[in-house]
Amino acid sequence: MRSVILIALLAVAFAARIRIDDKLLPKDVVQHYGYVNVNASADANLFYWMFESQHDPATDPVVLWMTGGPGCSSELALFFENGPYVVNPDLTISPNPYSWNTFANLLYIDQPVGTGFSYANSDYVRDENGVATDMYIFLQKFMQMYPQYQNQDFYIIGESYGGHYVPSVATAVVGGNLNHSNIHLNLKGIGIGNGWVDPYNQYAGYGPFAFKNNLIDQNTYVSINETVSQCQQFIQQQDWTDAGYYCDSIMQMVLQAAGNLNVYNIDLQCNPAPLCYDFTNITNYLNQPSVQQNLGVNNINWQTCNFQVNSMFTVDREESYSYKVPLLLDSGIRVLVYSGMLDLICNYVGGEMWTNAMQWSGQPGFVSAQYAPWVISGQTAGYFKGYEELTWLEVEGAGHMVPHDQPSNALAMLKTFLSNQPFGKH
């Protein structure tokens, strides 16, 4: 584990107090935003946007959120999933009653460099070593800038390609805490939502998921399983070119049979492509000169996802990072893996496969654990099982973006996790 020594603070920081005259946000929302330089030679600057807790900012935990892609901006989640505001068609903003800053200090980061408002003189990050290094430097500098959060509980949560990001950044934090010259980060838990963690096992989930949901017929199911075997063989051989070809063709086989399908929520049609959702309001809002000026952003064309950044992770995409999770569990870090059951691209069948296949001291107990209903206000919201520090949660009525599809239940999930309460009836 590479330890990152504290280096001189090179950052631009802003703070603002925003007042929304609405009963949904009855108090001021303090925001911190700006840039942190994480690599001087590349002039790499990560953009952050933090919203203090509406409950008790001085004692509530800090939750770091990372959107996946790779290369998709965390402002996408801020305004579309779990942040305190939504963007209206007239580009005004309204409060989100299910914001995750209801009882947490919520920190969004645009990373890797080139994502969202973050920038560098080159897109040099192409694997999880680079992600972890930059993010650890960021966190050290952030806590130096805002020392009021240093002693508070800290959680790292990510979605989609966050299944690669979150274990990598969290293990960097655990390793960095061993160096007492660094600022200690009080990491208590991680959350992975519909995460792309272990491609070897998750590719095998496409066929069963698609067949179970009547997206493919028996013959296509058999063909997909044959292709999965080839995909897994090339992953084992670390033949990344052939792995990419055969593994990518699995999804294409499903889509050819299923038609115009929203891969992020199979109950919906995909329109408009390529992300299947209309993010025009968010894009237009964030590209307003007045908004960028207020955020300290210098004329950056904000995009939901930067596909140049995405292309840098071609090899990284096929590698597994499930091996890092046991390191966290053994360190006493609680791990929540949750999955919306309507998501195809990172579906819950593949999620169940990789969590069961993960080798750790509690594997036998976790595999044999019985599922139980997750009940909220008398209604079944999903199903869960757990053993020791690991919890697996399946969320009904949700696709890839659980906080968007089931905002109330997602907020209840977060509260249960942060308060270290068992999932069950609430």
C-alpha positions in Angstrom: 0.0 0.0 0.0 1.5 3.3 -1.1 1.3 5.9 1.7 0.7 9.5 0.6 2.6 12.1 2.6 0.9 15.3 3.3 2.0 18.0 0.9 1.4 21.7 0.8 -2.1 22.8 0.3 -2.8 24.0 -3.2 -6.5 24.5 -3.6 -9.2 27.0 -4.3 -12.2 26.9 -1.9 -15.5 28.6 -1.7 -18.3 28.5 0.8 -21.9 29.8 0.5 -25.0 29.7 2.5 -28.1 29.1 0.4 -31.6 29.8 1.7 -34.6 28.0 0.1 -37.9 29.5 1.4 -39.7 26.2 1.5 -40.7 23.9 4.3 -38.8 21.1 2.7 -35.6 22.9 3.6 -36.4 24.8 6.7 -32.9 25.9 7.5 -29.9 27.3 5.7 -27.8 24.8 3.6 -24.1 25.6 3.8 -22.2 24.6 0.7 -18.5 24.2 0.1 -17.2 24.0 -3.4 -14.0 24.6 -5.4 -10.9 22.8 -6.6 -8.1 20.8 -5.1 -4.9 20.3 -7.0 -3.9 16.6 -6.7 -1.0 16.6 -9.2 1.1 19.7 -9.8 3.0 18.4 -12.8 -0.3 17.6 -14.7 -2.1 20.6 -13.2 -4.8 18.2 -12.1 -7.6 19.8 -10.2 -10.6 17.9 -8.8 -13.8 19.8 -8.4 -15.9 19.2 -5.2 -19.3 20.3 -4.1 -20.3 19.7 -0.5 -23.7 20.2 1.2 -23.7 20.3 5.0 -26.2 18.2 6.9 -29.6 19.7 7.5 -29.6 18.0 10.9 -26.4 18.5 12.8 -23.4 19.3 10.6 -21.0 19.3 13.6 -21.7 15.6 14.5 -23.3 14.0 11.5 -21.1 11.8 9.3 -19.4 12.8 6.1 -20.5 10.8 3.1 -18.4 10.9 -0.1 -20.3 10.1 -3.2 -18.6 9.1 -6.5 -20.6 8.6 -9.7 -19.3 6.0 -12.1 -18.9 5.8 -15.9 -15.9 6.0 -15.7 -16.0 9.6 -16.6 -19.5 10.6 -15.4 -19.9 13.7 -13.3 -21.1 13.5 -9.7 -23.3 16.5 -10.4 -25.4 14.1 -12.3 -26.2 12.3 -9.0 -26.5 15.6 -7.2 -29.3 16.9 -9.4 -30.9 13.6 -10.6 -30.6 11.3 -7.6 -29.7 12.2 -4.0 -28.7 15.8 -3.8 -30.6 18.7 -2.1 -31.9 20.2 -5.4 -33.5 19.2 -8.7 -33.3 21.4 -11.8 -36.6 22.5 -13.4 -37.3 23.0 -17.1 -36.9 26.8 -16.7 -33.5 26.2 -15.1 -34.6 27.2 -11.6 -33.9 24.7 -8.8 -36.3 23.2 -6.3 -35.6 21.3 -3.1 -35.4 17.5 -3.1 -37.2 16.2 0.1 -35.2 13.0 -0.1 -31.7 14.5 -0.2 -29.0 12.5 1.4 -27.8 15.6 3.3 -30.9 15.3 5.4 -28.7 13.7 8.1 -25.2 13.6 6.5 -22.6 16.1 5.2 -22.7 15.1 1.6 -19.6 15.5 -0.6 -19.6 15.1 -4.4 -16.4 14.7 -6.3 -15.8 14.9 -10.1 -13.1 12.3 -10.7 -11.0 11.1 -12.5 -9.5 14.3 -13.9 -11.4 15.4 -17.0 -14.8 14.4 -15.5 -17.4 17.1 -15.0 -15.7 20.3 -13.9 -12.4 18.7 -13.0 -9.5 19.3 -15.4 -5.8 18.6 -16.0 -3.4 19.3 -18.8 -3.7 15.6 -19.7 -6.1 12.7 -18.8 -3.4 10.6 -17.2 -5.5 8.4 -14.9 -6.3 5.1 -16.5 -6.6 2.6 -13.6 -7.6 2.3 -9.9 -4.0 3.0 -8.7 -4.3 6.4 -10.3 -7.8 6.9 -8.9 -6.9 5.9 -5.4 -3.7 8.1 -5.4 -5.5 11.2 -6.6 -8.5 10.7 -4.3 -6.4 10.1 -1.2 -4.4 13.3 -1.9 -7.7 15.1 -2.4 -9.1 13.8 0.9 -6.0 14.8 2.9 -6.2 18.3 1.5 -9.9 18.6 1.9 -9.6 17.7 5.6 -6.8 20.2 5.9 -9.0 22.9 4.4 -12.1 21.9 6.5 -10.7 20.6 9.8 -14.2 20.6 11.4 -14.9 17.3 9.7 -11.7 15.5 10.6 -13.1 13.7 13.7 -16.5 12.8 12.2 -17.4 9.4 10.9 -16.6 9.0 7.2 -18.3 6.9 4.6 -17.5 6.3 0.9 -20.4 5.4 -1.4 -20.4 5.1 -5.2 -22.6 3.8 -8.0 -21.9 1.8 -11.1 -18.2 2.1 -11.9 -18.0 3.2 -8.3 -17.7 -0.6 -7.8 -14.1 -0.1 -8.9 -13.6 3.3 -7.3 -15.0 2.7 -3.8 -12.9 -0.4 -2.8 -9.8 1.2 -4.3 -10.2 4.6 -2.5 -11.3 2.9 0.7 -8.2 0.6 0.9 -6.0 3.7 0.2 -7.6 5.4 3.2 -7.1 2.3 5.4 -3.4 2.1 4.3 -2.9 5.9 4.6 -4.2 5.8 8.2 -1.2 3.7 9.1 1.0 6.7 8.4 0.5 8.8 11.5 1.9 11.9 9.7 -1.3 11.9 7.6 -4.7 13.2 8.7 -6.6 10.2 10.1 -9.8 9.6 8.2 -12.4 8.0 10.4 -13.7 5.5 7.8 -16.6 3.5 9.1 -18.2 2.0 6.0 -18.5 1.8 2.3 -21.5 1.5 0.0 -21.6 0.1 -3.5 -24.8 0.7 -5.5 -25.4 -1.4 -8.7 -21.6 -1.6 -8.8 -19.3 -2.9 -11.5 -16.9 -4.8 -9.2 -16.0 -8.2 -10.4 -16.5 -8.6 -14.2 -15.6 -12.3 -14.3 -18.6 -13.2 -12.1 -20.9 -10.3 -13.2 -20.8 -11.1 -16.9 -22.2 -14.5 -15.9 -25.2 -12.8 -14.5 -26.5 -11.3 -17.8 -28.0 -14.6 -19.1 -29.9 -15.6 -16.0 -31.1 -12.1 -15.4 -32.3 -11.6 -18.9 -34.0 -15.0 -19.1 -35.6 -14.6 -15.7 -37.1 -11.3 -16.9 -38.3 -12.7 -20.3 -35.9 -10.5 -22.3 -34.4 -13.5 -24.1 -35.5 -17.0 -25.1 -33.9 -20.3 -24.2 -31.7 -20.5 -27.4 -30.3 -17.0 -26.8 -29.7 -18.0 -23.1 -27.6 -21.0 -24.2 -25.6 -18.9 -26.7 -25.0 -16.2 -24.1 -23.7 -18.8 -21.6 -21.3 -20.1 -24.3 -20.0 -16.6 -24.9 -19.7 -16.0 -21.1 -17.3 -19.0 -20.9 -15.1 -17.5 -23.6 -15.2 -14.1 -21.9 -14.2 -15.5 -18.6 -11.4 -17.5 -20.2 -9.8 -14.4 -21.7 -10.2 -12.5 -18.4 -8.4 -15.3 -16.6 -5.6 -15.1 -19.2 -5.5 -11.3 -18.9 -6.0 -11.1 -22.7 -7.8 -7.8 -22.4 -8.3 -7.3 -26.2 -10.2 -10.6 -26.7 -11.9 -10.3 -23.3 -13.3 -6.9 -24.3 -14.6 -8.3 -27.6 -16.3 -11.4 -26.2 -17.5 -9.8 -22.9 -19.0 -6.8 -24.7 -20.9 -9.0 -27.1 -22.8 -10.5 -24.2 -24.8 -7.3 -23.7 -25.3 -7.0 -27.5 -26.8 -10.4 -27.6 -29.3 -9.4 -24.9 -30.2 -6.1 -26.6 -30.6 -7.7 -30.0 -33.3 -10.0 -28.5 -34.9 -7.5 -26.2 -35.1 -4.5 -28.6 -35.3 -0.8 -27.5 -34.5 -1.4 -23.8 -33.3 0.9 -21.1 -30.4 -1.0 -19.8 -30.5 1.0 -16.6 -34.2 0.1 -15.9 -35.9 -2.6 -17.9 -39.3 -1.3 -17.2 -38.5 1.8 -19.3 -37.7 2.5 -23.0 -34.3 3.9 -23.9 -34.9 7.5 -25.0 -32.8 9.5 -25.8 -29.6 7.6 -26.4 -26.8 7.0 -25.3 -27.7 7.4 -21.6 -31.4 6.6 -22.0 -32.4 9.6 -19.8 -32.9 13.2 -20.7 -30.4 15.3 -18.7 -30.9 18.4 -20.8 -32.1 20.6 -17.8 -29.0 19.7 -15.7 -26.6 20.2 -18.6 -28.1 23.6 -19.5 -28.1 24.7 -15.8 -24.5 23.8 -15.2 -23.3 25.5 -18.4 -24.8 28.8 -17.6 -22.0 31.4 -17.2 -23.6 32.8 -14.0 -23.6 29.3 -12.4 -20.1 28.5 -13.4 -18.9 31.9 -12.2 -20.6 31.4 -8.8 -18.9 28.0 -8.5 -15.5 29.3 -9.5 -15.5 27.4 -12.7 -13.7 28.9 -15.7 -15.8 28.3 -18.8 -15.8 24.5 -18.9 -18.3 22.7 -21.1 -19.9 20.5 -18.5 -21.0 17.1 -19.8 -22.8 14.3 -18.1 -20.1 11.8 -19.1 -16.7 12.4 -20.7 -16.1 9.5 -23.1 -12.5 10.4 -23.6 -12.0 9.7 -19.9 -14.1 6.5 -20.3 -11.8 5.3 -23.0 -8.8 5.5 -20.7 -10.1 2.6 -18.6 -10.4 -0.1 -21.3 -8.2 -2.6 -19.4 -9.3 -1.5 -15.9 -12.9 -2.2 -16.9 -12.3 -5.9 -17.2 -10.3 -6.3 -14.0 -11.9 -7.3 -10.7 -11.6 -5.2 -7.5 -13.6 -7.5 -5.3 -10.3 -8.7 -3.7 -10.0 -5.3 -2.0 -13.3 -5.7 -0.1 -12.0 -8.4 2.3 -9.2 -6.1 3.3 -11.8 -3.6 4.4 -14.0 -6.2 6.1 -10.9 -7.5 8.0 -10.3 -3.9 9.1 -13.7 -3.7 10.6 -15.1 -1.5 7.8 -18.8 -2.2 7.2 -19.7 -2.9 3.6 -23.2 -2.4 2.1 -23.7 -3.7 -1.5 -27.1 -2.7 -2.8 -28.7 -3.3 -6.2 -31.9 -2.1 -7.9 -33.6 -5.2 -9.2 -34.6 -3.6 -12.6 -31.1 -2.8 -13.7 -29.6 -4.8 -16.5 -26.2 -3.4 -17.0 -25.0 -4.1 -13.4 -27.8 -6.4 -12.4 -28.5 -7.9 -9.1 -28.0 -11.5 -10.3 -24.4 -10.7 -11.1 -24.1 -8.8 -7.9 -25.3 -11.8 -5.9 -22.8 -13.9 -7.8 -19.7 -11.8 -7.0 -20.6 -11.2 -3.3 -21.1 -15.0 -2.8 -17.9 -15.8 -4.7 -15.7 -13.3 -2.8 -13.2 -15.2 -0.6 -13.0 -13.8 2.9 -13.1 -15.2 6.4 -16.9 -14.8 6.6 -17.7 -16.3 3.2 -19.3 -19.5 4.4 -21.5 -17.6 6.8 -22.5 -15.1 4.2 -23.2 -17.6 1.5 -25.5 -19.7 3.8 -27.2 -16.6 5.3 -31.0 -16.5 4.7 -32.7 -13.7 2.8 -35.3 -11.7 4.7 -37.7 -9.0 3.5 -36.6 -5.4 3.8 -39.8 -3.7 5.1 -40.4 0.0 5.2 -43.6 1.5 6.6 -45.3 -1.9 6.3 -44.3 -2.4 2.6 -41.7 -4.8 1.3 -39.0 -2.6 -0.3 -36.6 -5.4 -1.1 -34.7 -8.3 0.3 -31.4 -8.6 2.2 -28.9 -10.9 3.8 -25.8 -10.3 5.8 -23.1 -11.7 7.8 -20.7 -9.9 10.1 -19.8 -6.6 8.4 -21.2 -7.4 4.9 -24.8 -6.7 3.8 -26.3 -7.5 0.5 -29.5 -5.6 -0.4 -31.9 -6.0 -3.3 -34.1 -3.0 -3.9 -37.5 -3.6 -5.5 -38.9 -1.1 -8.1 -35.5 0.4 -8.8 -33.0 0.3 -11.6 -29.4 1.4 -11.9 -30.0 4.7 -10.0 -31.7 3.6 -6.8 -31.9 7.1 -5.2 -33.7 8.3 -8.3 -36.2 5.4 -8.7 -36.9 4.8 -5.0 -35.9 8.1 -3.3 -37.7 7.5 0.0 -36.5 4.0 0.4 -32.9 5.0 -0.6 -32.9 7.6 2.1 -34.2 5.0 4.6 -31.4 2.7 3.4 -28.8 5.3 4.0 -30.1 6.1 7.5 -30.1 2.4 8.5 -26.5 2.0 7.2 -25.1 5.2 8.8 -26.7 4.4 12.1 -25.4 0.8 12.0 -28.8 -0.6 12.5 -29.9 -4.0 11.1 -32.0 -4.1 7.9 -35.4 -5.4 8.5 -38.6 -3.6 9.4 -38.6 0.1 9.7 
